[in-house]
Structure formats: C-alpha cells, structure tokens
C-alpha cells in the first residue's frame, strides 16, 4: 500500500515498477490488489527507493 499522507509524489515507485504503481493526481497509488510473483522484486525495489518510506509491502 501507499500511505497517501506520506507520499510526496516523486514518482520513484512508478519508475521502479510501473506495472504496479501509477500516479493519481500528485500521489502514487497501487493499480492491483494482488501483485504477481514476477513483479515482487520490482515492488521491493520501489519500496526501498521511496525517499519518505510511504510504501508498505504486505505478505
């Protein structure tokens, strides 16, 4: 999930994993409820690259 209050709209997650994240106005949002296994690594990279730690990965 993306914490909309924390997100600064830098688009780092969209660049790291555009299949899962997109911009909705000036905030990032998750496009799907279940991330396919082949995109988990990209999602982790997106979360780790978030400068304000707005992305929380759920198992």
PDB file of N, CA, C, O and CB in Angstrom:
ATOM      1  N   UNK A   1       0.839  -1.188   0.000  1.00  0.00           N
ATOM      2  CA  UNK A   1       0.000   0.000   0.000  1.00  0.00           C
ATOM      3  C   UNK A   1       0.879   1.245   0.000  1.00  0.00           C
ATOM      4  O   UNK A   1       2.049   1.199   0.381  1.00  0.00           O
ATOM      5  CB  UNK A   1      -0.952   0.002   1.218  1.00  0.00           C
ATOM      6  N   UNK A   2       0.299   2.345  -0.431  1.00  0.00           N
ATOM      7  CA  UNK A   2       0.982   3.631  -0.407  1.00  0.00           C
ATOM      8  C   UNK A   2       0.239   4.521   0.576  1.00  0.00           C
ATOM      9  O   UNK A   2      -0.968   4.726   0.451  1.00  0.00           O
ATOM     10  CB  UNK A   2       1.046   4.282  -1.837  1.00  0.00           C
ATOM     11  N   UNK A   3       0.964   5.048   1.553  1.00  0.00           N
ATOM     12  CA  UNK A   3       0.378   5.981   2.511  1.00  0.00           C
ATOM     13  C   UNK A   3       0.264   7.336   1.814  1.00  0.00           C
ATOM     14  O   UNK A   3       1.265   8.020   1.603  1.00  0.00           O
ATOM     15  CB  UNK A   3       1.241   6.080   3.833  1.00  0.00           C
ATOM     16  N   UNK A   4      -0.954   7.713   1.464  1.00  0.00           N
ATOM     17  CA  UNK A   4      -1.167   8.939   0.701  1.00  0.00           C
ATOM     18  C   UNK A   4      -0.761  10.193   1.469  1.00  0.00           C
ATOM     19  O   UNK A   4      -0.372  11.188   0.858  1.00  0.00           O
ATOM     20  CB  UNK A   4      -2.615   9.043   0.299  1.00  0.00           C
ATOM     21  N   UNK A   5      -0.845  10.161   2.782  1.00  0.00           N
ATOM     22  CA  UNK A   5      -0.452  11.327   3.568  1.00  0.00           C
ATOM     23  C   UNK A   5       1.058  11.513   3.569  1.00  0.00           C
ATOM     24  O   UNK A   5       1.548  12.639   3.655  1.00  0.00           O
ATOM     25  CB  UNK A   5      -0.962  11.199   4.997  1.00  0.00           C
ATOM     26  N   UNK A   6       1.798  10.406   3.472  1.00  0.00           N
ATOM     27  CA  UNK A   6       3.255  10.463   3.493  1.00  0.00           C
ATOM     28  C   UNK A   6       3.832  10.691   2.100  1.00  0.00           C
ATOM     29  O   UNK A   6       4.868  11.341   1.958  1.00  0.00           O
ATOM     30  CB  UNK A   6       3.819   9.182   4.083  1.00  0.00           C
ATOM     31  N   UNK A   7       3.177  10.166   1.080  1.00  0.00           N
ATOM     32  CA  UNK A   7       3.660  10.242  -0.301  1.00  0.00           C
ATOM     33  C   UNK A   7       3.883  11.696  -0.715  1.00  0.00           C
ATOM     34  O   UNK A   7       3.034  12.556  -0.483  1.00  0.00           O
ATOM     35  CB  UNK A   7       2.661   9.563  -1.261  1.00  0.00           C
ATOM     36  N   UNK A   8       5.046  11.960  -1.334  1.00  0.00           N
ATOM     37  CA  UNK A   8       5.362  13.309  -1.816  1.00  0.00           C
ATOM     38  C   UNK A   8       5.233  13.414  -3.335  1.00  0.00           C
ATOM     39  O   UNK A   8       5.507  14.468  -3.908  1.00  0.00           O
ATOM     40  CB  UNK A   8       6.775  13.702  -1.389  1.00  0.00           C
ATOM     41  N   UNK A   9       4.821  12.334  -3.985  1.00  0.00           N
ATOM     42  CA  UNK A   9       4.596  12.365  -5.424  1.00  0.00           C
ATOM     43  C   UNK A   9       5.851  12.441  -6.266  1.00  0.00           C
ATOM     44  O   UNK A   9       5.833  13.026  -7.348  1.00  0.00           O
ATOM     45  CB  UNK A   9       3.740  13.505  -5.753  1.00  0.00           C
ATOM     46  N   UNK A  10       6.935  11.864  -5.793  1.00  0.00           N
ATOM     47  CA  UNK A  10       8.211  11.942  -6.518  1.00  0.00           C
ATOM     48  C   UNK A  10       8.273  11.005  -7.726  1.00  0.00           C
ATOM     49  O   UNK A  10       9.144  11.155  -8.582  1.00  0.00           O
ATOM     50  CB  UNK A  10       9.353  11.620  -5.576  1.00  0.00           C
ATOM     51  N   UNK A  11       7.364  10.053  -7.796  1.00  0.00           N
ATOM     52  CA  UNK A  11       7.244   9.088  -8.893  1.00  0.00           C
ATOM     53  C   UNK A  11       8.354   8.037  -8.937  1.00  0.00           C
ATOM     54  O   UNK A  11       8.476   7.326  -9.934  1.00  0.00           O
ATOM     55  CB  UNK A  11       7.223   9.821 -10.189  1.00  0.00           C
ATOM     56  N   UNK A  12       9.158   7.921  -7.891  1.00  0.00           N
ATOM     57  CA  UNK A  12      10.221   6.904  -7.865  1.00  0.00           C
ATOM     58  C   UNK A  12       9.631   5.502  -7.963  1.00  0.00           C
ATOM     59  O   UNK A  12      10.198   4.647  -8.644  1.00  0.00           O
ATOM     60  CB  UNK A  12      11.064   7.033  -6.580  1.00  0.00           C
ATOM     61  N   UNK A  13       8.519   5.250  -7.305  1.00  0.00           N
ATOM     62  CA  UNK A  13       7.899   3.923  -7.351  1.00  0.00           C
ATOM     63  C   UNK A  13       7.343   3.618  -8.737  1.00  0.00           C
ATOM     64  O   UNK A  13       7.414   2.481  -9.202  1.00  0.00           O
ATOM     65  CB  UNK A  13       6.784   3.820  -6.306  1.00  0.00           C
ATOM     66  N   UNK A  14       6.795   4.624  -9.390  1.00  0.00           N
ATOM     67  CA  UNK A  14       6.256   4.439 -10.738  1.00  0.00           C
ATOM     68  C   UNK A  14       7.383   4.100 -11.704  1.00  0.00           C
ATOM     69  O   UNK A  14       7.213   3.261 -12.588  1.00  0.00           O
ATOM     70  CB  UNK A  14       5.502   5.706 -11.210  1.00  0.00           C
ATOM     71  N   UNK A  15       8.531   4.746 -11.541  1.00  0.00           N
ATOM     72  CA  UNK A  15       9.685   4.453 -12.388  1.00  0.00           C
ATOM     73  C   UNK A  15      10.228   3.053 -12.114  1.00  0.00           C
ATOM     74  O   UNK A  15      10.641   2.359 -13.043  1.00  0.00           O
ATOM     75  CB  UNK A  15      10.784   5.496 -12.170  1.00  0.00           C
ATOM     76  N   UNK A  16      10.232   2.632 -10.851  1.00  0.00           N
ATOM     77  CA  UNK A  16      10.777   1.323 -10.481  1.00  0.00           C
ATOM     78  C   UNK A  16       9.844   0.179 -10.858  1.00  0.00           C
ATOM     79  O   UNK A  16      10.310  -0.898 -11.229  1.00  0.00           O
ATOM     80  CB  UNK A  16      11.057   1.278  -8.991  1.00  0.00           C
ATOM     81  N   UNK A  17       8.546   0.395 -10.771  1.00  0.00           N
ATOM     82  CA  UNK A  17       7.587  -0.687 -11.017  1.00  0.00           C
ATOM     83  C   UNK A  17       6.279  -0.125 -11.596  1.00  0.00           C
ATOM     84  O   UNK A  17       5.257  -0.098 -10.910  1.00  0.00           O
ATOM     85  CB  UNK A  17       7.303  -1.468  -9.705  1.00  0.00           C
ATOM     86  N   UNK A  18       6.314   0.322 -12.852  1.00  0.00           N
ATOM     87  CA  UNK A  18       5.123   0.935 -13.450  1.00  0.00           C
ATOM     88  C   UNK A  18       3.952  -0.016 -13.642  1.00  0.00           C
ATOM     89  O   UNK A  18       2.819   0.427 -13.829  1.00  0.00           O
ATOM     90  CB  UNK A  18       5.479   1.523 -14.766  1.00  0.00           C
ATOM     91  N   UNK A  19       4.212  -1.313 -13.597  1.00  0.00           N
ATOM     92  CA  UNK A  19       3.120  -2.281 -13.725  1.00  0.00           C
ATOM     93  C   UNK A  19       2.214  -2.268 -12.498  1.00  0.00           C
ATOM     94  O   UNK A  19       1.046  -2.647 -12.580  1.00  0.00           O
ATOM     95  CB  UNK A  19       3.681  -3.686 -13.943  1.00  0.00           C
ATOM     96  N   UNK A  20       2.755  -1.830 -11.356  1.00  0.00           N
ATOM     97  CA  UNK A  20       2.012  -1.882 -10.095  1.00  0.00           C
ATOM     98  C   UNK A  20       1.608  -0.496  -9.589  1.00  0.00           C
ATOM     99  O   UNK A  20       0.522  -0.331  -9.035  1.00  0.00           O
ATOM    100  CB  UNK A  20       2.842  -2.582  -9.040  1.00  0.00           C
ATOM    101  N   UNK A  21       2.474   0.492  -9.778  1.00  0.00           N
ATOM    102  CA  UNK A  21       2.211   1.834  -9.250  1.00  0.00           C
ATOM    103  C   UNK A  21       1.900   2.808 -10.372  1.00  0.00           C
ATOM    104  O   UNK A  21       2.445   2.708 -11.471  1.00  0.00           O
ATOM    105  CB  UNK A  21       3.406   2.339  -8.437  1.00  0.00           C
ATOM    106  N   UNK A  22       1.005   3.760 -10.075  1.00  0.00           N
ATOM    107  CA  UNK A  22       0.712   4.834 -11.009  1.00  0.00           C
ATOM    108  C   UNK A  22       0.400   6.089 -10.204  1.00  0.00           C
ATOM    109  O   UNK A  22       0.131   6.020  -9.005  1.00  0.00           O
ATOM    110  CB  UNK A  22      -0.473   4.458 -11.956  1.00  0.00           C
ATOM    111  N   UNK A  23       0.438   7.211 -10.864  1.00  0.00           N
ATOM    112  CA  UNK A  23       0.119   8.461 -10.201  1.00  0.00           C
ATOM    113  C   UNK A  23      -1.377   8.734 -10.332  1.00  0.00           C
ATOM    114  O   UNK A  23      -1.969   8.539 -11.393  1.00  0.00           O
ATOM    115  CB  UNK A  23       0.947   9.625 -10.793  1.00  0.00           C
ATOM    116  N   UNK A  24      -1.968   9.185  -9.246  1.00  0.00           N
ATOM    117  CA  UNK A  24      -3.362   9.633  -9.229  1.00  0.00           C
ATOM    118  C   UNK A  24      -3.310  11.064  -8.706  1.00  0.00           C
ATOM    119  O   UNK A  24      -3.289  11.299  -7.497  1.00  0.00           O
ATOM    120  CB  UNK A  24      -4.305   8.688  -8.327  1.00  0.00           C
ATOM    121  N   UNK A  25      -3.289  11.996  -9.619  1.00  0.00           N
ATOM    122  CA  UNK A  25      -3.060  13.378  -9.219  1.00  0.00           C
ATOM    123  C   UNK A  25      -1.605  13.530  -8.815  1.00  0.00           C
ATOM    124  O   UNK A  25      -0.704  13.228  -9.597  1.00  0.00           O
ATOM    125  CB  UNK A  25      -4.005  13.795  -8.058  1.00  0.00           C
ATOM    126  N   UNK A  26      -1.374  13.995  -7.604  1.00  0.00           N
ATOM    127  CA  UNK A  26       0.003  14.194  -7.145  1.00  0.00           C
ATOM    128  C   UNK A  26       0.450  13.125  -6.147  1.00  0.00           C
ATOM    129  O   UNK A  26       1.419  13.327  -5.416  1.00  0.00           O
ATOM    130  CB  UNK A  26       0.142  15.566  -6.514  1.00  0.00           C
ATOM    131  N   UNK A  27      -0.245  11.997  -6.113  1.00  0.00           N
ATOM    132  CA  UNK A  27       0.098  10.893  -5.208  1.00  0.00           C
ATOM    133  C   UNK A  27       0.192   9.588  -5.976  1.00  0.00           C
ATOM    134  O   UNK A  27      -0.478   9.406  -6.992  1.00  0.00           O
ATOM    135  CB  UNK A  27      -0.942  10.768  -4.078  1.00  0.00           C
ATOM    136  N   UNK A  28       1.023   8.683  -5.490  1.00  0.00           N
ATOM    137  CA  UNK A  28       1.135   7.355  -6.095  1.00  0.00           C
ATOM    138  C   UNK A  28       0.071   6.435  -5.502  1.00  0.00           C
ATOM    139  O   UNK A  28      -0.280   6.544  -4.328  1.00  0.00           O
ATOM    140  CB  UNK A  28       2.556   6.761  -5.875  1.00  0.00           C
ATOM    141  N   UNK A  29      -0.430   5.536  -6.332  1.00  0.00           N
ATOM    142  CA  UNK A  29      -1.399   4.539  -5.891  1.00  0.00           C
ATOM    143  C   UNK A  29      -1.026   3.182  -6.474  1.00  0.00           C
ATOM    144  O   UNK A  29      -0.295   3.093  -7.460  1.00  0.00           O
ATOM    145  CB  UNK A  29      -2.838   4.940  -6.309  1.00  0.00           C
ATOM    146  N   UNK A  30      -1.540   2.131  -5.847  1.00  0.00           N
ATOM    147  CA  UNK A  30      -1.317   0.767  -6.324  1.00  0.00           C
ATOM    148  C   UNK A  30      -2.431   0.431  -7.306  1.00  0.00           C
ATOM    149  O   UNK A  30      -3.606   0.663  -7.018  1.00  0.00           O
ATOM    150  CB  UNK A  30      -1.275  -0.263  -5.136  1.00  0.00           C
ATOM    151  N   UNK A  31      -2.068  -0.116  -8.467  1.00  0.00           N
ATOM    152  CA  UNK A  31      -3.047  -0.409  -9.520  1.00  0.00           C
ATOM    153  C   UNK A  31      -3.724  -1.760  -9.370  1.00  0.00           C
ATOM    154  O   UNK A  31      -4.745  -2.002 -10.013  1.00  0.00           O
ATOM    155  CB  UNK A  31      -2.382  -0.345 -10.853  1.00  0.00           C
ATOM    156  N   UNK A  32      -3.183  -2.657  -8.533  1.00  0.00           N
ATOM    157  CA  UNK A  32      -3.748  -4.007  -8.443  1.00  0.00           C
ATOM    158  C   UNK A  32      -3.783  -4.476  -7.000  1.00  0.00           C
ATOM    159  O   UNK A  32      -2.977  -4.031  -6.182  1.00  0.00           O
ATOM    160  CB  UNK A  32      -2.940  -4.993  -9.300  1.00  0.00           C
ATOM    161  N   UNK A  33      -4.700  -5.361  -6.682  1.00  0.00           N
ATOM    162  CA  UNK A  33      -4.832  -5.850  -5.309  1.00  0.00           C
ATOM    163  C   UNK A  33      -3.840  -6.964  -5.001  1.00  0.00           C
ATOM    164  O   UNK A  33      -3.387  -7.082  -3.863  1.00  0.00           O
ATOM    165  CB  UNK A  33      -6.248  -6.343  -5.063  1.00  0.00           C
ATOM    166  N   UNK A  34      -3.495  -7.777  -5.983  1.00  0.00           N
ATOM    167  CA  UNK A  34      -2.538  -8.880  -5.789  1.00  0.00           C
ATOM    168  C   UNK A  34      -1.407  -8.717  -6.793  1.00  0.00           C
ATOM    169  O   UNK A  34      -1.630  -8.712  -8.004  1.00  0.00           O
ATOM    170  CB  UNK A  34      -3.232 -10.282  -5.953  1.00  0.00           C
ATOM    171  N   UNK A  35      -0.195  -8.586  -6.274  1.00  0.00           N
ATOM    172  CA  UNK A  35       0.972  -8.414  -7.137  1.00  0.00           C
ATOM    173  C   UNK A  35       1.459  -9.781  -7.603  1.00  0.00           C
ATOM    174  O   UNK A  35       1.697 -10.662  -6.777  1.00  0.00           O
ATOM    175  CB  UNK A  35       2.106  -7.650  -6.397  1.00  0.00           C
ATOM    176  N   UNK A  36       1.610  -9.971  -8.907  1.00  0.00           N
ATOM    177  CA  UNK A  36       2.124 -11.247  -9.413  1.00  0.00           C
ATOM    178  C   UNK A  36       3.549 -11.503  -8.920  1.00  0.00           C
ATOM    179  O   UNK A  36       4.319 -10.571  -8.690  1.00  0.00           O
ATOM    180  CB  UNK A  36       2.087 -11.264 -10.951  1.00  0.00           C
ATOM    181  N   UNK A  37       3.878 -12.771  -8.764  1.00  0.00           N
ATOM    182  CA  UNK A  37       5.198 -13.148  -8.250  1.00  0.00           C
ATOM    183  C   UNK A  37       6.337 -12.526  -9.045  1.00  0.00           C
ATOM    184  O   UNK A  37       7.360 -12.154  -8.471  1.00  0.00           O
ATOM    185  CB  UNK A  37       5.343 -14.651  -8.258  1.00  0.00           C
ATOM    186  N   UNK A  38       6.173 -12.408 -10.352  1.00  0.00           N
ATOM    187  CA  UNK A  38       7.259 -11.889 -11.179  1.00  0.00           C
ATOM    188  C   UNK A  38       7.501 -10.391 -10.988  1.00  0.00           C
ATOM    189  O   UNK A  38       8.484  -9.861 -11.504  1.00  0.00           O
ATOM    190  CB  UNK A  38       6.966 -12.167 -12.628  1.00  0.00           C
ATOM    191  N   UNK A  39       6.625  -9.701 -10.258  1.00  0.00           N
ATOM    192  CA  UNK A  39       6.799  -8.268 -10.012  1.00  0.00           C
ATOM    193  C   UNK A  39       7.174  -7.948  -8.572  1.00  0.00           C
ATOM    194  O   UNK A  39       7.379  -6.782  -8.236  1.00  0.00           O
ATOM    195  CB  UNK A  39       5.538  -7.536 -10.369  1.00  0.00           C
ATOM    196  N   UNK A  40       7.268  -8.952  -7.723  1.00  0.00           N
ATOM    197  CA  UNK A  40       7.557  -8.708  -6.304  1.00  0.00           C
ATOM    198  C   UNK A  40       8.911  -8.031  -6.116  1.00  0.00           C
ATOM    199  O   UNK A  40       9.033  -7.115  -5.304  1.00  0.00           O
ATOM    200  CB  UNK A  40       7.521 -10.023  -5.521  1.00  0.00           C
ATOM    201  N   UNK A  41       9.916  -8.465  -6.847  1.00  0.00           N
ATOM    202  CA  UNK A  41      11.248  -7.861  -6.715  1.00  0.00           C
ATOM    203  C   UNK A  41      11.199  -6.374  -7.070  1.00  0.00           C
ATOM    204  O   UNK A  41      11.788  -5.549  -6.371  1.00  0.00           O
ATOM    205  CB  UNK A  41      12.270  -8.593  -7.619  1.00  0.00           C
ATOM    206  N   UNK A  42      10.508  -6.035  -8.142  1.00  0.00           N
ATOM    207  CA  UNK A  42      10.382  -4.630  -8.546  1.00  0.00           C
ATOM    208  C   UNK A  42       9.634  -3.818  -7.496  1.00  0.00           C
ATOM    209  O   UNK A  42       9.971  -2.660  -7.245  1.00  0.00           O
ATOM    210  CB  UNK A  42       9.665  -4.524  -9.897  1.00  0.00           C
ATOM    211  N   UNK A  43       8.620  -4.422  -6.885  1.00  0.00           N
ATOM    212  CA  UNK A  43       7.874  -3.735  -5.829  1.00  0.00           C
ATOM    213  C   UNK A  43       8.753  -3.478  -4.613  1.00  0.00           C
ATOM    214  O   UNK A  43       8.673  -2.417  -3.994  1.00  0.00           O
ATOM    215  CB  UNK A  43       6.645  -4.554  -5.424  1.00  0.00           C
ATOM    216  N   UNK A  44       9.581  -4.439  -4.276  1.00  0.00           N
ATOM    217  CA  UNK A  44      10.515  -4.250  -3.155  1.00  0.00           C
ATOM    218  C   UNK A  44      11.477  -3.105  -3.453  1.00  0.00           C
ATOM    219  O   UNK A  44      11.746  -2.267  -2.592  1.00  0.00           O
ATOM    220  CB  UNK A  44      11.307  -5.553  -2.873  1.00  0.00           C
ATOM    221  N   UNK A  45      11.992  -3.078  -4.677  1.00  0.00           N
ATOM    222  CA  UNK A  45      12.904  -2.008  -5.075  1.00  0.00           C
ATOM    223  C   UNK A  45      12.200  -0.653  -5.005  1.00  0.00           C
ATOM    224  O   UNK A  45      12.798   0.341  -4.592  1.00  0.00           O
ATOM    225  CB  UNK A  45      13.443  -2.259  -6.498  1.00  0.00           C
ATOM    226  N   UNK A  46      10.946  -0.618  -5.403  1.00  0.00           N
ATOM    227  CA  UNK A  46      10.175   0.625  -5.332  1.00  0.00           C
ATOM    228  C   UNK A  46      10.016   1.074  -3.883  1.00  0.00           C
ATOM    229  O   UNK A  46      10.192   2.252  -3.572  1.00  0.00           O
ATOM    230  CB  UNK A  46       8.793   0.445  -5.988  1.00  0.00           C
ATOM    231  N   UNK A  47       9.684   0.137  -2.998  1.00  0.00           N
ATOM    232  CA  UNK A  47       9.515   0.470  -1.581  1.00  0.00           C
ATOM    233  C   UNK A  47      10.826   0.953  -0.972  1.00  0.00           C
ATOM    234  O   UNK A  47      10.850   1.930  -0.224  1.00  0.00           O
ATOM    235  CB  UNK A  47       8.991  -0.747  -0.802  1.00  0.00           C
ATOM    236  N   UNK A  48      11.913   0.263  -1.299  1.00  0.00           N
ATOM    237  CA  UNK A  48      13.219   0.650  -0.763  1.00  0.00           C
ATOM    238  C   UNK A  48      13.679   1.991  -1.324  1.00  0.00           C
ATOM    239  O   UNK A  48      14.429   2.714  -0.668  1.00  0.00           O
ATOM    240  CB  UNK A  48      14.257  -0.427  -1.073  1.00  0.00           C
ATOM    241  N   UNK A  49      13.233   2.327  -2.532  1.00  0.00           N
ATOM    242  CA  UNK A  49      13.633   3.575  -3.162  1.00  0.00           C
ATOM    243  C   UNK A  49      12.776   4.767  -2.791  1.00  0.00           C
ATOM    244  O   UNK A  49      13.085   5.897  -3.169  1.00  0.00           O
ATOM    245  CB  UNK A  49      13.616   3.412  -4.620  1.00  0.00           C
ATOM    246  N   UNK A  50      11.705   4.527  -2.058  1.00  0.00           N
ATOM    247  CA  UNK A  50      10.826   5.630  -1.661  1.00  0.00           C
ATOM    248  C   UNK A  50      11.548   6.507  -0.635  1.00  0.00           C
ATOM    249  O   UNK A  50      11.902   6.025   0.440  1.00  0.00           O
ATOM    250  CB  UNK A  50       9.481   5.090  -1.077  1.00  0.00           C
ATOM    251  N   UNK A  51      11.771   7.785  -0.949  1.00  0.00           N
ATOM    252  CA  UNK A  51      12.540   8.643  -0.039  1.00  0.00           C
ATOM    253  C   UNK A  51      11.841   8.954   1.280  1.00  0.00           C
ATOM    254  O   UNK A  51      12.493   9.365   2.240  1.00  0.00           O
ATOM    255  CB  UNK A  51      12.861   9.924  -0.724  1.00  0.00           C
ATOM    256  N   UNK A  52      10.527   8.763   1.339  1.00  0.00           N
ATOM    257  CA  UNK A  52       9.786   9.057   2.575  1.00  0.00           C
ATOM    258  C   UNK A  52       9.161   7.812   3.191  1.00  0.00           C
ATOM    259  O   UNK A  52       8.362   7.908   4.123  1.00  0.00           O
ATOM    260  CB  UNK A  52       8.701  10.081   2.299  1.00  0.00           C
ATOM    261  N   UNK A  53       9.530   6.634   2.665  1.00  0.00           N
ATOM    262  CA  UNK A  53       9.053   5.348   3.178  1.00  0.00           C
ATOM    263  C   UNK A  53       7.523   5.277   3.236  1.00  0.00           C
ATOM    264  O   UNK A  53       6.949   4.838   4.233  1.00  0.00           O
ATOM    265  CB  UNK A  53       9.631   5.098   4.563  1.00  0.00           C
ATOM    266  N   UNK A  54       6.877   5.713   2.155  1.00  0.00           N
ATOM    267  CA  UNK A  54       5.414   5.725   2.104  1.00  0.00           C
ATOM    268  C   UNK A  54       4.829   4.390   1.659  1.00  0.00           C
ATOM    269  O   UNK A  54       3.617   4.190   1.742  1.00  0.00           O
ATOM    270  CB  UNK A  54       4.942   6.815   1.173  1.00  0.00           C
ATOM    271  N   UNK A  55       5.677   3.468   1.185  1.00  0.00           N
ATOM    272  CA  UNK A  55       5.188   2.191   0.658  1.00  0.00           C
ATOM    273  C   UNK A  55       5.367   1.090   1.689  1.00  0.00           C
ATOM    274  O   UNK A  55       6.465   0.874   2.203  1.00  0.00           O
ATOM    275  CB  UNK A  55       5.918   1.823  -0.645  1.00  0.00           C
ATOM    276  N   UNK A  56       4.277   0.400   1.983  1.00  0.00           N
ATOM    277  CA  UNK A  56       4.301  -0.742   2.890  1.00  0.00           C
ATOM    278  C   UNK A  56       3.958  -1.987   2.090  1.00  0.00           C
ATOM    279  O   UNK A  56       2.906  -2.049   1.455  1.00  0.00           O
ATOM    280  CB  UNK A  56       3.311  -0.548   4.083  1.00  0.00           C
ATOM    281  N   UNK A  57       4.833  -2.970   2.119  1.00  0.00           N
ATOM    282  CA  UNK A  57       4.570  -4.226   1.418  1.00  0.00           C
ATOM    283  C   UNK A  57       3.878  -5.193   2.359  1.00  0.00           C
ATOM    284  O   UNK A  57       4.263  -5.328   3.521  1.00  0.00           O
ATOM    285  CB  UNK A  57       5.879  -4.843   0.870  1.00  0.00           C
ATOM    286  N   UNK A  58       2.860  -5.861   1.855  1.00  0.00           N
ATOM    287  CA  UNK A  58       2.109  -6.831   2.644  1.00  0.00           C
ATOM    288  C   UNK A  58       2.382  -8.220   2.108  1.00  0.00           C
ATOM    289  O   UNK A  58       2.462  -8.417   0.895  1.00  0.00           O
ATOM    290  CB  UNK A  58       0.592  -6.523   2.620  1.00  0.00           C
ATOM    291  N   UNK A  59       2.525  -9.181   2.999  1.00  0.00           N
ATOM    292  CA  UNK A  59       2.776 -10.563   2.573  1.00  0.00           C
ATOM    293  C   UNK A  59       1.504 -11.243   2.138  1.00  0.00           C
ATOM    294  O   UNK A  59       1.530 -12.410   1.749  1.00  0.00           O
ATOM    295  CB  UNK A  59       3.424 -11.360   3.690  1.00  0.00           C
TER     296      UNK A  59
END
